[in-house]
């Protein structure tokens, strides 16, 4: 199965570079490139994305670095150089680099926990959680509650109806980036009829801000295609195990080749990056707004994210800051499925948390994942962000 290829630039959009295939769904959407001079722009230290990239099959694990695999199986046990780390802890090597040890036969879940009134709960331990897969209790094998750096994709609607909203949306996205973990690595996708990567993975806030400003609002809304292509970008090039997509749009999809179910399945097949959505539906027609709301809620609920619906553009920035806080205050839970991976198929996941000081706790995480036949077992070690000084236990 192929993946996306594209480059960064500023003026006219180019033609598709690589066709993508989704199992049973026909061609997968492609992230395109744009360049002021018509020539590829390749800043020092980046790949030449204007050339078609040869990508491995998704059912065989070839990744050189930890990223969501199709079966969504990674762990969060940590290891120092030359030794075995205690499960659920980041370890500092002698060279000062923090590492995260990952075994690919584990399912990795990012979990947010809140009280009934929505207040985050940040004082839970491993013993407070229980996990079920397809209704069968699972043994938690790894647990982490740290401000982990993430690979983040920001996907912004660039269709004609967004023209007057883009300044406020761009400012809100910039506020989110500044409020996020400084070690996050992010990319920017602007989409209308097609999706364009206007900035590849970077921690440079100014570069990301320039990419947000590259908006020429026109055309239709190919939302599903943009989400699927961005999930591919996360899977193929995101170097951090925890991965997130933020989608901002003001209407329902009306131009994608994929449908909603296919887009969600693509996200789940690639290991389940959490999808947050912001629907600017306050000036959208009633019928379209209702459909868009259902689509965005489904996308977020299936992947463990949140769907927001501000009443005006003035509400977008506070929401963006809330998303940044939510991403930084999550539990990461790993378990090894009691069901053989060779059976394949979709597995439902449910997580519960209980604590005597809290009457009722609500856990938000992805609703399931697709299990594929396992590749030969191996162990990986990924560089992880150095935790902030004030980290949670």
C-alpha positions in Angstrom: 0.0 0.0 0.0 1.4 3.4 -1.0 1.3 6.6 1.0 1.4 10.3 0.4 4.1 12.5 -1.1 4.2 16.2 -1.2 6.5 19.3 -0.7 6.2 22.7 1.0 5.8 26.0 -0.9 3.8 29.1 -1.2 2.1 29.8 -4.6 0.3 27.6 -7.2 -0.8 24.1 -6.3 0.9 21.2 -8.2 -0.5 17.9 -9.5 -0.8 14.8 -7.3 2.5 13.0 -6.9 1.6 9.6 -5.6 -1.7 7.7 -5.8 -2.7 5.9 -2.6 -4.8 2.8 -2.3 -7.1 2.0 0.6 -8.2 -1.7 1.1 -11.5 -2.0 -0.7 -12.0 1.7 -1.0 -10.2 2.7 -4.2 -7.6 5.5 -4.4 -6.7 7.2 -1.2 -6.5 11.0 -1.2 -3.2 12.7 -1.8 -1.6 15.6 0.0 -0.4 18.0 -2.8 2.4 20.6 -2.9 2.7 24.2 -4.0 5.7 26.2 -4.9 6.2 29.8 -5.8 8.8 29.0 -8.5 7.4 25.7 -9.7 10.4 23.9 -8.3 10.5 21.8 -5.2 11.6 23.6 -2.0 13.8 21.4 0.2 15.0 23.2 3.3 18.2 21.7 4.9 17.6 18.5 6.8 14.3 17.7 5.1 13.4 15.0 2.6 12.7 15.8 -1.0 9.0 15.2 -0.9 8.5 16.1 -4.6 9.6 12.6 -5.6 7.3 9.6 -5.2 8.2 7.8 -1.9 8.2 4.1 -1.8 6.2 3.0 1.2 5.9 -0.4 2.8 2.7 -2.5 3.0 0.7 -1.6 6.1 0.4 -5.2 7.1 4.1 -5.6 7.5 6.0 -3.6 10.1 9.0 -1.9 8.5 8.9 1.4 10.5 12.4 2.5 11.6 10.9 4.5 14.4 7.9 4.0 16.7 4.7 5.3 15.1 1.1 3.9 15.0 1.1 0.6 13.1 -2.0 -0.8 11.4 -2.8 -3.0 14.3 -2.4 -0.1 16.7 0.0 -2.1 18.9 2.6 -0.2 20.9 3.6 0.0 24.5 4.8 2.6 26.9 7.4 0.8 29.0 10.6 2.8 29.3 14.2 1.7 29.2 17.5 3.4 29.9 20.5 2.7 27.7 22.0 -0.7 28.5 19.2 -1.8 30.9 15.6 -2.6 31.3 13.4 0.2 32.4 10.5 0.0 34.8 7.2 -0.2 33.0 5.4 3.2 32.7 8.3 5.5 33.3 10.5 7.6 31.0 14.2 6.9 31.6 17.1 9.3 31.3 20.2 7.9 29.6 23.7 9.0 30.5 23.8 11.3 27.5 20.8 13.2 28.9 18.3 11.9 26.3 15.0 10.5 27.6 13.9 7.3 25.9 10.7 5.3 25.7 10.9 1.5 25.2 8.2 0.1 22.9 7.1 -3.5 22.3 4.9 -3.7 19.2 2.6 -6.5 20.5 0.9 -4.1 23.0 -2.1 -1.9 22.4 -1.5 1.7 23.4 -4.4 3.8 24.6 -4.3 7.6 25.3 -7.0 8.2 28.0 -8.4 11.4 29.3 -10.3 11.2 32.6 -12.9 13.8 33.9 -15.5 14.0 36.6 -19.2 14.3 35.8 -18.9 18.1 35.5 -16.0 17.8 33.1 -13.2 18.6 35.6 -10.0 16.8 34.7 -8.8 14.1 37.1 -5.0 13.9 37.3 -4.2 11.9 40.4 -5.0 8.3 39.4 -2.7 5.3 39.5 -2.5 2.1 37.4 -4.7 0.3 39.9 -7.6 2.7 39.3 -8.0 1.6 35.7 -9.7 -1.5 34.1 -9.6 -2.4 30.4 -11.8 -4.6 28.3 -11.4 -5.7 24.7 -14.4 -7.2 23.0 -15.9 -7.5 26.5 -13.0 -9.5 27.9 -11.0 -8.0 30.8 -7.3 -7.3 29.8 -4.2 -7.1 32.0 -2.7 -3.6 32.0 1.0 -4.0 31.3 2.2 -0.4 31.1 1.0 2.9 32.5 2.3 6.5 32.2 1.0 9.9 33.3 3.4 12.5 31.9 3.3 15.6 29.7 4.4 13.7 26.7 5.4 15.4 23.5 3.2 14.5 20.5 3.3 14.4 16.7 0.5 16.8 15.8 -1.3 17.5 12.5 -3.4 20.7 12.3 -5.9 20.4 9.4 -7.7 23.7 8.5 -10.6 24.1 6.1 -9.6 26.5 3.3 -12.9 26.5 1.3 -14.5 29.7 0.2 -16.9 29.9 3.2 -13.8 30.1 5.5 -12.5 33.4 4.1 -13.7 35.7 6.9 -13.0 33.1 9.6 -9.4 32.3 8.8 -7.7 35.2 10.7 -9.3 34.1 13.9 -8.7 30.4 13.2 -5.1 31.0 12.4 -4.6 33.0 15.6 -6.3 30.2 17.6 -4.1 27.5 16.1 -1.0 29.6 16.8 -2.1 29.9 20.5 -2.5 26.2 20.7 1.0 25.6 19.3 2.4 28.0 21.9 0.5 26.4 24.7 1.6 22.9 23.7 4.7 20.9 24.8 7.7 22.7 23.3 9.0 19.3 22.1 5.9 18.6 20.0 6.5 18.1 16.3 3.7 19.5 14.1 2.6 19.9 10.5 0.0 22.1 8.8 -2.5 21.0 6.2 -4.8 23.4 4.4 -7.6 21.8 2.4 -10.5 22.6 0.1 -11.0 20.5 -3.0 -7.6 18.9 -2.2 -5.4 18.7 0.9 -2.0 20.5 0.8 0.9 20.1 3.2 2.0 23.7 3.7 4.5 22.8 6.5 6.0 19.4 7.3 6.9 18.2 10.8 8.7 20.9 12.8 8.8 22.4 16.3 9.5 25.9 14.8 6.5 28.0 15.7 7.2 30.7 13.2 7.4 28.2 10.3 4.0 26.8 11.4 2.6 30.3 11.6 3.7 31.1 8.1 2.0 27.9 6.8 -1.2 28.8 8.5 -1.1 32.2 6.7 -0.9 30.5 3.3 -4.7 30.5 2.9 -6.5 31.3 -0.3 -10.0 30.4 0.7 -12.0 29.0 -2.3 -13.4 25.8 -3.5 -15.3 23.0 -1.8 -14.7 20.8 1.4 -12.9 17.5 0.9 -12.8 16.9 4.7 -12.6 13.0 4.7 -9.8 13.0 2.2 -7.8 15.5 4.2 -8.2 13.5 7.4 -7.2 10.2 5.8 -4.1 11.7 4.0 -3.0 13.5 7.2 -3.3 10.2 9.2 -1.0 8.7 6.6 1.5 11.5 7.2 1.4 10.9 10.9 1.9 7.1 10.5 4.7 7.4 8.0 6.7 10.4 9.4 5.6 11.0 12.9 8.5 10.2 15.3 6.6 10.3 18.5 4.4 7.5 19.7 1.6 9.7 20.9 -0.2 11.2 17.8 -3.0 13.7 17.4 -5.0 15.4 14.6 -6.9 18.7 15.0 -9.5 19.5 12.3 -11.1 22.9 11.9 -14.0 23.3 9.4 -17.2 25.3 8.9 -19.3 22.7 7.1 -20.0 19.2 6.0 -17.9 17.3 3.5 -19.0 17.8 -0.1 -16.0 16.8 -2.2 -14.1 13.7 -0.9 -13.6 10.5 -2.7 -13.8 8.7 0.6 -16.9 8.6 2.8 -17.0 9.1 6.6 -16.8 5.4 7.5 -13.7 4.9 5.2 -11.9 7.9 6.7 -12.5 6.8 10.2 -11.4 3.3 9.4 -8.2 4.6 7.8 -7.5 6.5 11.1 -8.2 3.3 13.1 -6.2 1.1 10.8 -3.1 3.3 11.2 -3.1 2.9 15.0 -5.7 5.4 16.0 -4.3 8.9 16.3 -6.7 11.0 18.5 -8.8 13.4 16.4 -10.1 16.7 17.9 -12.6 18.6 15.8 -13.8 22.2 15.8 -17.0 22.9 13.8 -17.6 26.6 13.0 -21.3 25.9 12.2 -22.9 29.1 13.7 -23.6 30.6 10.2 -24.1 27.3 8.3 -27.5 26.2 7.0 -29.5 24.1 9.4 -29.5 20.9 7.4 -25.8 21.1 6.6 -24.9 22.1 10.1 -26.7 19.0 11.5 -24.9 16.7 9.1 -21.5 18.3 9.8 -22.1 18.0 13.5 -22.8 14.3 13.3 -19.7 13.8 11.1 -17.3 15.7 13.4 -18.7 14.0 16.6 -18.4 10.6 15.1 -14.8 11.3 14.0 -13.8 12.5 17.5 -15.8 9.9 19.5 -14.4 6.9 17.6 -10.8 8.0 18.2 -10.9 9.4 21.7 -11.0 13.1 20.9 -13.6 15.8 21.5 -15.8 17.7 19.1 -16.3 21.4 19.8 -18.9 23.7 18.3 -18.2 27.4 19.2 -21.0 30.0 18.8 -18.7 32.5 17.2 -15.1 32.9 16.0 -14.3 34.6 19.3 -14.8 31.2 21.0 -12.2 29.4 18.9 -9.1 30.5 20.7 -10.3 29.4 24.2 -11.3 26.1 22.7 -7.8 25.7 21.1 -6.2 26.3 24.5 -8.5 23.7 26.0 -7.4 21.2 23.4 -3.7 21.9 24.2 -4.4 21.3 27.9 -6.3 18.1 27.2 -3.5 16.7 25.1 -0.9 17.4 27.8 -2.9 15.9 30.7 -3.6 12.3 29.6 -2.9 8.8 30.9 -1.2 6.3 28.5 -2.2 2.7 29.1 -0.8 -0.4 27.4 -2.0 -4.0 27.3 -1.4 -7.2 25.4 -4.6 -8.5 23.8 -5.8 -11.9 25.0 -7.0 -12.5 21.5 -4.5 -13.7 18.9 -3.6 -11.0 16.4 -3.8 -13.6 13.6 -7.6 -13.5 13.9 -7.5 -9.9 12.6 -10.6 -7.8 12.5 -11.9 -4.9 14.5 -11.6 -5.0 18.3 -13.8 -2.9 20.6 -12.1 -1.2 23.5 -13.5 0.0 26.8 -11.7 1.6 29.7 -13.1 2.4 33.2 -11.6 4.3 36.1 -12.7 4.2 39.8 -11.4 6.1 42.8 -13.0 6.4 46.2 -12.7 10.2 46.3 -14.6 10.7 43.0 -18.2 9.7 42.7 -18.1 8.9 39.0 -15.3 9.1 36.5 -15.6 9.3 32.7 -12.7 7.9 30.6 -12.3 9.1 27.0 -10.3 6.9 24.7 -10.6 5.4 21.2 -13.4 2.9 20.8 -11.4 0.2 19.1 -8.6 -0.8 16.6 -8.0 -3.1 13.7 -5.8 -6.1 14.4 -3.6 -7.4 11.6 -1.4 -10.4 11.3 1.7 -9.8 13.4 5.1 -9.1 11.9 8.1 -10.8 13.5 8.3 -9.5 17.1 10.9 -6.8 17.8 11.6 -4.1 20.3 12.1 -0.4 19.6 13.4 2.5 21.5 12.3 6.0 20.6 13.6 9.3 21.8 10.8 10.9 23.9 10.4 14.5 25.0 12.1 15.5 28.3 9.3 15.8 30.8 8.5 19.2 32.2 9.8 20.0 35.7 6.4 19.8 37.2 5.3 16.3 36.0 2.5 14.2 37.3 3.0 10.9 39.1 
